[in-house]
Amino acid sequence: SSLGTSFAVMSESRSEDGGTDSVCSGTTRRQSVVLKENRAPSAHRKVASVSCLSPRVPGETTETKERHKICKMNTQLDSTKDELKAKTREAKEMQHLVATKDRKLDELQRRMEELVADRREAHQRISDAESERDAKRRQLHEREQELLALQRKCDHLRSTVEERGKRLERKDEDHKDVAFESKRLKATVEELKERLAAREKDNRGLEQSLKHQELRTSQLEQGLRENVTVLEETLRRADSRRNELEERARLLDFEAEQGDSALAAERQRTEELQRRIGRLEADVKRGIDEQVCRAAEHRQVETDLQCARSRIASLEDTLKRKEDAEQRAKSDVEGLKSELATARDRLHSLEDELRRFGEARCSELVSRSEKAEAHVRSLMSDIDKEKTRREELELRIAQIEASSLAERRCEELESRAQVAEAKAGSVSDELHRLREWAEEQSLRELTMETMRLEELKKVSEDVNRKVEEACREVVAENKTLQRKLARFEGDAHGADGAGALDGQENAMLSKEQVERLNSELSALQQELHEVKAQGEEERRTLEIRAVRAEADAALAADELAEAHEAQVSPREHPCTPLVPVGSDTCDQVVTIRCLLIDGRWARLVEARLHQHYQDVADETLWYVRKTAGLWQQMVISHSRDEDRLARQSSEANRLDEELDKLREQNQDLFQSLQGTQQELLVVLSETRRLQKREGDFEDDLDRMQERNAQLVGHTNQKQKIRHLMTVKEENCSLRQELKRCKQRGALLEAKLRSATFFDALSGNDLADVRSRTPGRKPAIQEPRTPGRSTVPLPRTPSKKLIDSRADILAGIEDDRPEALRHDRQEIVRHARAHRRASERASTEYLHLATLVEQVLLLHDVRTSSTSASSSGTCPPSPARSDAGSDSATPAALLSRVRELASRLTSSTLRTEAVRGDGQTEAETQQAEARGVD
């Protein structure tokens, strides 16, 4: 019953606390085993003592025993009730504590889940960073390959440039050889000119000799005419003498008988005169036969002249055909350079001058030969007339038989006729020789001209061929270089470079041409001065000759006057002494007239020579003026070319400076890229270490979860408190680890941002090498660090925008007229240069901004990490310490910022590594302590 009551009381107490037990039934059931195990040993002993009382005690009854049992049971029940109440209170407290612990555990679980989510996000970010790092590494590898390809291309370009320099040297040597050949040709042309001048002098001497011969023939004609007049006078005198003789014969008829001896003598004399007349007739017949032979020879000479003329006409036809061929060749070679054009013009002018002088010489010789033929014909007609007159005189002389004066006159006439015939024969021989010499000279000149033309054609063809080959090689090399430059620098830069190269080559050619033209102008001026000096000397000599001729003419006039006076004075004397005096005076008059004629002809020849030299001087002056005008035009064009060359040289210098700046900028970018690559390698090792630590953290988390599950069901307060302390410590460590992960994520984001900046730069530089695929737009990400803006960084203008601008500018340039196109091209070139400078400045600014932002982020990370550390001391930032330093140049600023970034990255990574090592050691020590516990 006591047991039943005790159980009833227990049930009532349990029923009273049923509300609370129903709430914590599951927990009490789980803790019952723990309570039994954690029950004190005194209770066990009490129970054992109660149960172990022996019922057989002497002196006690069963009732008392039962009462004692009941009392004991009651006391036990009371104690159990008290214990139950205490236990219930303890259970309630424990339940309350467990509920609070459960809530805390739930909070911790939520925090752990958040930490796991953050860890997963960090892991995802790390994986994204690794993927981006791998992509950047691939891009870096591609860039390295591209750099190697560019280096190979640069080496190839250098080799091509060296080959081109060697080719240019060879071309310069060839050009020197061509210049030497041209000089040699000029020397040969000058020698030919000298030969022509010598031949012209010879021709002039021959012309003078011909003129002297013509003068002599004219003098002979005048002498013959004077002789005829003298013979007529003698005939008149003979008539008068015959009349006198007839009168005397009449008188002598009376004395015939007395003068038979005289008649016989007179008959003998007449017979002798008849014999002489017969001899004269025979001589005249022989002269006629000789004249007939000479006429036949003259006809043969005329036929030879006609043959020579036909040959000359055929040669002229061949020359015309050659000229046509040369003109066709000129039309084919019009596209060559100005130097060859000027040389060819010079050669053609020389050829035209030679041809003109040769044709003029031939025409003069032909006209002179015709004049000589006409003169010979006139001489022949005069000779015929003289023959008729001679016959008449012979008839008259036959009538005059008794006059000795007639015999003397006839002898003189015969001697003079013989001399005239001899002179006429010599003149005809000289004319024949002159014709032959003129024909031979014309043929020689024609052959020499044809040979010279052939040589000049060969030389011009060789020079043209060499120049064409050189032009083709240079054009091919320029095209290849333009393609390569267009691959490296783009279409606009390649076009500018090609235009600059073309301009430089044109300027060099114009300079060489101007130098050659200046040398030719100086040579022409020297020739003009020499011709002027020669003309002045010849004018002086002609004046001296004219003065001498005038003096000779005055002397001859005085002598003629004296002779005339001497001829008039002896007329008062008788007739017998008149004959010798008249013959002497006639001879003197003839000589004086000959001298006068010689003086006149000399003056005429000198005047003609002076006129010829004056014409030559006028022609050379006209040619010099023409060449001076051409030279002025060429000087104007040369000045324009020099201005253009100066502009192009300034443009080339500016482009060289721009290339140097771009090279420096590329070197800076490459250095920063190398730094980022090294930092990425360090970050890669750090990410690997973080991944390893993440695996360790996951293992620790799993172990901690298992331990928490084990410790949650345990009832030992000390163990629970210790477990909670460890949980708190783990939470603090996890918070610190989370902070470090956030800092590391911010650092990686900064690295990614710098990497994206270098991508933007490389995208503009390697736009021609990469494929033209449209790139995806970068998503606007949320700011990962405080104070970070969400606005994307400004980028350089894309290739399409540059191409569109270039196309717009090119369209505007094409719409301009030809007169303003050069100015427009210069304006467009300046605009492109300014645009390139602005792009370079923007890239430098972006580079500097990214480096400064990286330095600031690293400094923030370092300050936050140092503030979060246990020491609490913050080292002075290098950015602040170096803030006062003067950044005079962008290169120094970039180098300083790069050093700061590398220093900060190395220091932060070193501190993080030390802190991580310390934390890992502390965690290992805690784990060992837990294992010992």
Protein Blocks (a to p, Z undefined) as FASTA:
>chain_A
ZZmmmmmmmmmmmmmmmmmmmmmmmmmmmmmmmmmmmpcfklmmmmmmmmmpcfbdghia
fklmmmmmmmmmmmmmmmmmmmmmmmmmmmmmmmmmmmmmmmmmmmmmmmmmmmmmmmmm
mmmmmmmmmmmmmmmmmmmmmmmmmmmmmmmmmmmmmmmmmmmmmmmmmmmmmmmmmmmm
mmmmmmmmmmmmmmmmmmmmmmmmmmmmmmmmmmmmmmmmmmmmmmmmmmmmmmmmmmmm
mmmmmmmmmmmmmmmmmmmmmmmmmmmmmmmmmmmmmmmmmmmmmmmmmmmmmmmmmmmm
mmmmmmmmmmmmmmmmmmmmmmmmmmmmmmmmmmmcfklmmmmmmmmmmmmmmmmmmmmm
mmmmmmmmmmmmmmmmmmmmmmmmmmmmmmmmmmmmmmpmkbmklmmmmmmmmmmmmmmm
mmmmmmmmmmmmmmmmmmmmmmmmmmmmmmmmmmmmmmmmmmmmmmmmmmmmmmmmmmmm
mmmmmmmnojklmmmmmmmmmmmmmmmmmmmmmmmmmmmmmmmmmmmmmmmmmmmmmmmm
mmmmmmmmmmmmmmmmmmmmmmmmmmmmmmmpcfklmmmmmmmmmmmmmmmmmmmmmmmm
mmmmmmmmmmmmmmmmmmmmmmmmmmmmmmmmmmmmmmmmmmmmmmmmmmmmmmmmmmmm
mmmmmmmmmmmmmmmmmmmmmmmmmmmmmmmmmmmmmmmmmmmmmmmmmmmmpcbfklmm
mmmmmmmmmmmmmmmmmmmmmmmmmmmmmmmmmmmmmmmmmmmmmmmmmccbdcdddddd
ddfbghiafbdcdddddfklmmmmmmmmmmmmmmpcfklmmmmmmmmmmmmmmmmmmmmm
mmmmmmmmmmmmmmmmmmmmmmmmmmmpmnopacddfklmmmmpccfbfklmmmmmmmmm
mmmmmmmmmmmmmmmmmmmmmmmmmmmmmmmZZ
